[in-house]
Amino acid sequence: QVHVVESGGGLVQPGGSLRLSCVISRTINSFHVVGWHRQAPGKQREFIATIGGVSITYADFVKCRFTISRDTAKNTVYLQMNSLKPEDTAVYYCKARDELREENYWGQGTQVTVSS
């Protein structure tokens, strides 16, 4: 069984930064991609970014404010978020995609609140 655990969320002022971490219980190289999504109150979950192999993909709204990275030795994927805005307030989720098994593994999420 695969466990996905996010951390690093919290309360931050507009313009501030946070780094989220996603630790996975299996080597991240065994997944097709690992990515971040978020869900704001009353809204659908939306894609932020994925990383897999040599490929990195971002949603258009990221606009260079967010950076996804990984540390394979720690089985961890990060999301560095800068210049945060109130509209970035959401629960942030990590997802690992196993293409061979056609499985998605989600974490429980970490709350990010951007407010003065």
Order of alpha helices (4+ residues) and beta strands (2+ residues): beta-beta-beta-beta-beta-beta-beta-beta-beta-beta-beta
